[in-house]
């Protein structure tokens, strides 16, 4: 499915993704894959689904961290900037 087709019919892509991954292309090259949450969970069973799950993970599980924690925190900060139009106040 092209990115243009995806944008025109998100509902169709969601229906297909219930049964199989949907590859979305940009300029003829694979760019994204849409998966059902069940398929995502099957492929990444130990990946935390929220910041709370991530913070609750035992330190031993973070030993091989490749920077995921920093990416999650950066995303939360970016989201808050977008929500309020300015960065959160730090104390």
N, CA, C and O atoms as a GROMACS GRO file, in nm:
protein
  364
    1UNK      N    1   0.085  -0.116   0.000
    1UNK     CA    2   0.000   0.000   0.000
    1UNK      C    3   0.090   0.123   0.000
    1UNK      O    4   0.186   0.130   0.077
    2UNK      N    5   0.060   0.218  -0.086
    2UNK     CA    6   0.139   0.341  -0.088
    2UNK      C    7   0.096   0.433   0.028
    2UNK      O    8  -0.013   0.416   0.084
    3UNK      N    9   0.181   0.527   0.061
    3UNK     CA   10   0.147   0.623   0.166
    3UNK      C   11   0.021   0.700   0.128
    3UNK      O   12  -0.061   0.731   0.214
    4UNK      N   13   0.007   0.730   0.002
    4UNK     CA   14  -0.112   0.803  -0.044
    4UNK      C   15  -0.238   0.718  -0.025
    4UNK      O   16  -0.340   0.768   0.022
    5UNK      N   17  -0.231   0.589  -0.061
    5UNK     CA   18  -0.346   0.499  -0.041
    5UNK      C   19  -0.379   0.487   0.107
    5UNK      O   20  -0.496   0.485   0.146
    6UNK      N   21  -0.273   0.477   0.188
    6UNK     CA   22  -0.294   0.467   0.333
    6UNK      C   23  -0.368   0.590   0.385
    6UNK      O   24  -0.465   0.577   0.459
    7UNK      N   25  -0.322   0.708   0.346
    7UNK     CA   26  -0.386   0.832   0.391
    7UNK      C   27  -0.531   0.842   0.345
    7UNK      O   28  -0.614   0.899   0.416
    8UNK      N   29  -0.561   0.787   0.229
    8UNK     CA   30  -0.697   0.794   0.177
    8UNK      C   31  -0.790   0.690   0.239
    8UNK      O   32  -0.911   0.706   0.238
    9UNK      N   33  -0.731   0.581   0.293
    9UNK     CA   34  -0.815   0.475   0.347
    9UNK      C   35  -0.750   0.407   0.467
    9UNK      O   36  -0.711   0.290   0.461
   10UNK      N   37  -0.739   0.482   0.575
   10UNK     CA   38  -0.680   0.427   0.698
   10UNK      C   39  -0.763   0.309   0.748
   10UNK      O   40  -0.707   0.210   0.794
   11UNK      N   41  -0.895   0.320   0.740
   11UNK     CA   42  -0.983   0.212   0.788
   11UNK      C   43  -0.955   0.082   0.713
   11UNK      O   44  -0.953  -0.025   0.774
   12UNK      N   45  -0.934   0.091   0.583
   12UNK     CA   46  -0.903  -0.029   0.504
   12UNK      C   47  -0.771  -0.091   0.551
   12UNK      O   48  -0.762  -0.213   0.567
   13UNK      N   49  -0.671  -0.008   0.574
   13UNK     CA   50  -0.542  -0.057   0.621
   13UNK      C   51  -0.558  -0.125   0.757
   13UNK      O   52  -0.495  -0.227   0.783
   14UNK      N   53  -0.641  -0.068   0.843
   14UNK     CA   54  -0.663  -0.129   0.975
   14UNK      C   55  -0.729  -0.265   0.961
   14UNK      O   56  -0.692  -0.360   1.032
   15UNK      N   57  -0.826  -0.277   0.871
   15UNK     CA   58  -0.894  -0.406   0.852
   15UNK      C   59  -0.794  -0.512   0.804
   15UNK      O   60  -0.795  -0.625   0.853
   16UNK      N   61  -0.709  -0.475   0.709
   16UNK     CA   62  -0.611  -0.570   0.657
   16UNK      C   63  -0.511  -0.608   0.767
   16UNK      O   64  -0.471  -0.724   0.778
   17UNK      N   65  -0.470  -0.509   0.848
   17UNK     CA   66  -0.371  -0.532   0.953
   17UNK      C   67  -0.422  -0.625   1.063
   17UNK      O   68  -0.343  -0.680   1.139
   18UNK      N   69  -0.554  -0.644   1.071
   18UNK     CA   70  -0.606  -0.741   1.168
   18UNK      C   71  -0.560  -0.882   1.134
   18UNK      O   72  -0.546  -0.966   1.223
   19UNK      N   73  -0.536  -0.910   1.005
   19UNK     CA   74  -0.497  -1.044   0.961
   19UNK      C   75  -0.352  -1.057   0.921
   19UNK      O   76  -0.294  -1.166   0.929
   20UNK      N   77  -0.291  -0.946   0.878
   20UNK     CA   78  -0.152  -0.953   0.830
   20UNK      C   79  -0.089  -0.814   0.837
   20UNK      O   80  -0.161  -0.714   0.833
   21UNK      N   81   0.044  -0.808   0.846
   21UNK     CA   82   0.110  -0.677   0.846
   21UNK      C   83   0.084  -0.603   0.714
   21UNK      O   84   0.074  -0.665   0.608
   22UNK      N   85   0.073  -0.472   0.722
   22UNK     CA   86   0.053  -0.388   0.605
   22UNK      C   87   0.180  -0.306   0.585
   22UNK      O   88   0.217  -0.225   0.670
   23UNK      N   89   0.247  -0.327   0.471
   23UNK     CA   90   0.366  -0.249   0.439
   23UNK      C   91   0.322  -0.124   0.364
   23UNK      O   92   0.246  -0.131   0.267
   24UNK      N   93   0.370  -0.009   0.411
   24UNK     CA   94   0.336   0.118   0.350
   24UNK      C   95   0.463   0.172   0.285
   24UNK      O   96   0.569   0.179   0.348
   25UNK      N   97   0.451   0.210   0.159
   25UNK     CA   98   0.568   0.255   0.084
   25UNK      C   99   0.563   0.405   0.058
   25UNK      O  100   0.456   0.466   0.053
   26UNK      N  101   0.681   0.462   0.043
   26UNK     CA  102   0.696   0.602   0.003
   26UNK      C  103   0.791   0.603  -0.117
   26UNK      O  104   0.904   0.554  -0.109
   27UNK      N  105   0.743   0.658  -0.226
   27UNK     CA  106   0.823   0.664  -0.349
   27UNK      C  107   0.873   0.526  -0.390
   27UNK      O  108   0.985   0.510  -0.438
   28UNK      N  109   0.787   0.426  -0.370
   28UNK     CA  110   0.818   0.291  -0.411
   28UNK      C  111   0.908   0.212  -0.317
   28UNK      O  112   0.939   0.096  -0.345
   29UNK      N  113   0.949   0.271  -0.207
   29UNK     CA  114   1.036   0.204  -0.110
   29UNK      C  115   0.960   0.177   0.018
   29UNK      O  116   0.881   0.261   0.062
   30UNK      N  117   0.981   0.060   0.081
   30UNK     CA  118   0.916   0.032   0.210
   30UNK      C  119   0.952   0.140   0.312
   30UNK      O  120   1.070   0.174   0.328
   31UNK      N  121   0.851   0.194   0.381
   31UNK     CA  122   0.875   0.300   0.478
   31UNK      C  123   0.818   0.267   0.617
   31UNK      O  124   0.879   0.302   0.718
   32UNK      N  125   0.702   0.201   0.622
   32UNK     CA  126   0.635   0.172   0.748
   32UNK      C  127   0.569   0.036   0.740
   32UNK      O  128   0.545  -0.018   0.632
   33UNK      N  129   0.539  -0.019   0.859
   33UNK     CA  130   0.460  -0.142   0.867
   33UNK      C  131   0.354  -0.120   0.973
   33UNK      O  132   0.384  -0.080   1.086
   34UNK      N  133   0.230  -0.148   0.938
   34UNK     CA  134   0.117  -0.138   1.031
   34UNK      C  135   0.085  -0.279   1.079
   34UNK      O  136   0.060  -0.369   0.998
   35UNK      N  137   0.086  -0.298   1.212
   35UNK     CA  138   0.060  -0.429   1.272
   35UNK      C  139  -0.055  -0.419   1.370
   35UNK      O  140  -0.080  -0.313   1.427
   36UNK      N  141  -0.125  -0.530   1.390
   36UNK     CA  142  -0.222  -0.536   1.499
   36UNK      C  143  -0.142  -0.537   1.630
   36UNK      O  144  -0.025  -0.575   1.632
   37UNK      N  145  -0.206  -0.496   1.738
   37UNK     CA  146  -0.136  -0.496   1.867
   37UNK      C  147  -0.098  -0.638   1.908
   37UNK      O  148   0.003  -0.658   1.974
   38UNK      N  149  -0.179  -0.735   1.870
   38UNK     CA  150  -0.147  -0.874   1.903
   38UNK      C  151  -0.018  -0.917   1.834
   38UNK      O  152   0.068  -0.981   1.895
   39UNK      N  153  -0.004  -0.881   1.707
   39UNK     CA  154   0.118  -0.917   1.633
   39UNK      C  155   0.239  -0.843   1.688
   39UNK      O  156   0.347  -0.900   1.701
   40UNK      N  157   0.221  -0.716   1.720
   40UNK     CA  158   0.329  -0.638   1.779
   40UNK      C  159   0.376  -0.701   1.911
   40UNK      O  160   0.495  -0.716   1.935
   41UNK      N  161   0.280  -0.737   1.997
   41UNK     CA  162   0.312  -0.797   2.126
   41UNK      C  163   0.383  -0.931   2.107
   41UNK      O  164   0.474  -0.965   2.182
   42UNK      N  165   0.340  -1.006   2.006
   42UNK     CA  166   0.405  -1.135   1.979
   42UNK      C  167   0.550  -1.114   1.935
   42UNK      O  168   0.639  -1.190   1.975
   43UNK      N  169   0.574  -1.012   1.855
   43UNK     CA  170   0.708  -0.986   1.803
   43UNK      C  171   0.800  -0.921   1.907
   43UNK      O  172   0.921  -0.940   1.904
   44UNK      N  173   0.743  -0.844   1.999
   44UNK     CA  174   0.822  -0.774   2.100
   44UNK      C  175   0.761  -0.800   2.238
   44UNK      O  176   0.711  -0.706   2.301
   45UNK      N  177   0.765  -0.925   2.286
   45UNK     CA  178   0.693  -0.960   2.409
   45UNK      C  179   0.746  -0.891   2.535
   45UNK      O  180   0.669  -0.870   2.629
   46UNK      N  181   0.873  -0.856   2.540
   46UNK     CA  182   0.930  -0.798   2.663
   46UNK      C  183   0.940  -0.647   2.658
   46UNK      O  184   0.989  -0.585   2.752
   47UNK      N  185   0.893  -0.587   2.551
   47UNK     CA  186   0.902  -0.442   2.537
   47UNK      C  187   0.794  -0.376   2.623
   47UNK      O  188   0.677  -0.415   2.616
   48UNK      N  189   0.832  -0.278   2.705
   48UNK     CA  190   0.732  -0.210   2.787
   48UNK      C  191   0.632  -0.133   2.700
   48UNK      O  192   0.669  -0.078   2.596
   49UNK      N  193   0.506  -0.131   2.743
   49UNK     CA  194   0.402  -0.064   2.667
   49UNK      C  195   0.376   0.079   2.715
   49UNK      O  196   0.302   0.154   2.651
   50UNK      N  197   0.435   0.116   2.827
   50UNK     CA  198   0.417   0.252   2.878
   50UNK      C  199   0.541   0.292   2.957
   50UNK      O  200   0.624   0.208   2.990
   51UNK      N  201   0.552   0.420   2.986
   51UNK     CA  202   0.664   0.469   3.066
   51UNK      C  203   0.662   0.407   3.205
   51UNK      O  204   0.767   0.381   3.263
   52UNK      N  205   0.542   0.384   3.258
   52UNK     CA  206   0.532   0.323   3.391
   52UNK      C  207   0.587   0.180   3.389
   52UNK      O  208   0.659   0.140   3.480
   53UNK      N  209   0.552   0.104   3.286
   53UNK     CA  210   0.606  -0.031   3.275
   53UNK      C  211   0.758  -0.026   3.259
   53UNK      O  212   0.830  -0.108   3.316
   54UNK      N  213   0.806   0.071   3.182
   54UNK     CA  214   0.950   0.083   3.161
   54UNK      C  215   1.021   0.114   3.292
   54UNK      O  216   1.123   0.052   3.324
   55UNK      N  217   0.968   0.210   3.368
   55UNK     CA  218   1.030   0.247   3.495
   55UNK      C  219   1.021   0.137   3.599
   55UNK      O  220   1.104   0.130   3.689
   56UNK      N  221   0.921   0.050   3.588
   56UNK     CA  222   0.904  -0.059   3.683
   56UNK      C  223   0.993  -0.179   3.652
   56UNK      O  224   1.000  -0.273   3.731
   57UNK      N  225   1.060  -0.177   3.538
   57UNK     CA  226   1.144  -0.291   3.500
   57UNK      C  227   1.262  -0.303   3.595
   57UNK      O  228   1.319  -0.203   3.637
   58UNK      N  229   1.300  -0.427   3.629
   58UNK     CA  230   1.419  -0.446   3.713
   58UNK      C  231   1.544  -0.393   3.644
   58UNK      O  232   1.553  -0.397   3.521
   59UNK      N  233   1.640  -0.343   3.722
   59UNK     CA  234   1.762  -0.286   3.666
   59UNK      C  235   1.835  -0.386   3.577
   59UNK      O  236   1.896  -0.347   3.477
   60UNK      N  237   1.830  -0.514   3.612
   60UNK     CA  238   1.897  -0.616   3.530
   60UNK      C  239   1.842  -0.619   3.388
   60UNK      O  240   1.916  -0.647   3.294
   61UNK      N  241   1.712  -0.591   3.372
   61UNK     CA  242   1.651  -0.591   3.239
   61UNK      C  243   1.699  -0.472   3.156
   61UNK      O  244   1.688  -0.474   3.033
   62UNK      N  245   1.750  -0.369   3.222
   62UNK     CA  246   1.796  -0.250   3.151
   62UNK      C  247   1.945  -0.254   3.120
   62UNK      O  248   1.998  -0.161   3.059
   63UNK      N  249   2.013  -0.361   3.161
   63UNK     CA  250   2.157  -0.370   3.143
   63UNK      C  251   2.198  -0.353   2.997
   63UNK      O  252   2.302  -0.294   2.968
   64UNK      N  253   2.118  -0.405   2.906
   64UNK     CA  254   2.150  -0.393   2.764
   64UNK      C  255   2.079  -0.278   2.697
   64UNK      O  256   2.065  -0.277   2.575
   65UNK      N  257   2.034  -0.180   2.775
   65UNK     CA  258   1.958  -0.067   2.721
   65UNK      C  259   2.039   0.003   2.613
   65UNK      O  260   2.156   0.035   2.632
   66UNK      N  261   1.975   0.025   2.500
   66UNK     CA  262   2.042   0.090   2.386
   66UNK      C  263   2.002   0.236   2.374
   66UNK      O  264   2.012   0.294   2.265
   67UNK      N  265   1.958   0.296   2.482
   67UNK     CA  266   1.915   0.435   2.479
   67UNK      C  267   1.765   0.450   2.474
   67UNK      O  268   1.714   0.562   2.459
   68UNK      N  269   1.692   0.340   2.488
   68UNK     CA  270   1.545   0.344   2.482
   68UNK      C  271   1.489   0.436   2.589
   68UNK      O  272   1.395   0.511   2.563
   69UNK      N  273   1.545   0.431   2.710
   69UNK     CA  274   1.495   0.516   2.818
   69UNK      C  275   1.504   0.663   2.778
   69UNK      O  276   1.407   0.737   2.794
   70UNK      N  277   1.618   0.704   2.727
   70UNK     CA  278   1.635   0.844   2.686
   70UNK      C  279   1.538   0.880   2.575
   70UNK      O  280   1.484   0.991   2.575
   71UNK      N  281   1.514   0.790   2.480
   71UNK     CA  282   1.420   0.818   2.371
   71UNK      C  283   1.278   0.835   2.426
   71UNK      O  284   1.205   0.922   2.380
   72UNK      N  285   1.240   0.752   2.523
   72UNK     CA  286   1.106   0.762   2.582
   72UNK      C  287   1.091   0.896   2.654
   72UNK      O  288   0.990   0.964   2.636
   73UNK      N  289   1.189   0.933   2.734
   73UNK     CA  290   1.184   1.060   2.807
   73UNK      C  291   1.181   1.177   2.708
   73UNK      O  292   1.104   1.270   2.726
   74UNK      N  293   1.264   1.172   2.605
   74UNK     CA  294   1.264   1.278   2.504
   74UNK      C  295   1.128   1.291   2.437
   74UNK      O  296   1.082   1.402   2.410
   75UNK      N  297   1.062   1.178   2.411
   75UNK     CA  298   0.931   1.182   2.347
   75UNK      C  299   0.827   1.243   2.441
   75UNK      O  300   0.742   1.320   2.398
   76UNK      N  301   0.834   1.208   2.569
   76UNK     CA  302   0.740   1.266   2.666
   76UNK      C  303   0.758   1.417   2.673
   76UNK      O  304   0.660   1.491   2.674
   77UNK      N  305   0.882   1.462   2.677
   77UNK     CA  306   0.909   1.606   2.682
   77UNK      C  307   0.858   1.674   2.555
   77UNK      O  308   0.797   1.780   2.561
   78UNK      N  309   0.884   1.612   2.440
   78UNK     CA  310   0.838   1.670   2.312
   78UNK      C  311   0.686   1.676   2.309
   78UNK      O  312   0.629   1.775   2.264
   79UNK      N  313   0.618   1.571   2.357
   79UNK     CA  314   0.472   1.570   2.361
   79UNK      C  315   0.419   1.681   2.451
   79UNK      O  316   0.321   1.747   2.418
   80UNK      N  317   0.484   1.701   2.563
   80UNK     CA  318   0.439   1.807   2.655
   80UNK      C  319   0.460   1.944   2.594
   80UNK      O  320   0.378   2.033   2.615
   81UNK      N  321   0.568   1.962   2.519
   81UNK     CA  322   0.589   2.090   2.451
   81UNK      C  323   0.475   2.114   2.353
   81UNK      O  324   0.423   2.225   2.343
   82UNK      N  325   0.437   2.009   2.282
   82UNK     CA  326   0.329   2.022   2.184
   82UNK      C  327   0.195   2.048   2.252
   82UNK      O  328   0.113   2.124   2.200
   83UNK      N  329   0.173   1.986   2.367
   83UNK     CA  330   0.045   2.001   2.436
   83UNK      C  331   0.026   2.142   2.491
   83UNK      O  332  -0.085   2.196   2.490
   84UNK      N  333   0.133   2.202   2.539
   84UNK     CA  334   0.120   2.330   2.608
   84UNK      C  335   0.182   2.447   2.533
   84UNK      O  336   0.170   2.562   2.576
   85UNK      N  337   0.248   2.419   2.421
   85UNK     CA  338   0.309   2.526   2.344
   85UNK      C  339   0.441   2.575   2.399
   85UNK      O  340   0.504   2.662   2.339
   86UNK      N  341   0.483   2.522   2.510
   86UNK     CA  342   0.612   2.558   2.567
   86UNK      C  343   0.660   2.443   2.655
   86UNK      O  344   0.580   2.359   2.695
   87UNK      N  345   0.790   2.438   2.685
   87UNK     CA  346   0.840   2.328   2.767
   87UNK      C  347   0.784   2.334   2.908
   87UNK      O  348   0.751   2.442   2.956
   88UNK      N  349   0.774   2.218   2.976
   88UNK     CA  350   0.726   2.219   3.114
   88UNK      C  351   0.822   2.294   3.206
   88UNK      O  352   0.942   2.301   3.180
   89UNK      N  353   0.768   2.350   3.312
   89UNK     CA  354   0.850   2.421   3.410
   89UNK      C  355   0.924   2.317   3.493
   89UNK      O  356   0.865   2.221   3.543
   90UNK      N  357   1.054   2.339   3.508
   90UNK     CA  358   1.134   2.248   3.586
   90UNK      C  359   1.166   2.312   3.720
   90UNK      O  360   1.197   2.430   3.727
   91UNK      N  361   1.158   2.233   3.826
   91UNK     CA  362   1.186   2.282   3.962
   91UNK      C  363   1.318   2.231   4.009
   91UNK      O  364   1.359   2.261   4.121
   0.00000   0.00000   0.00000
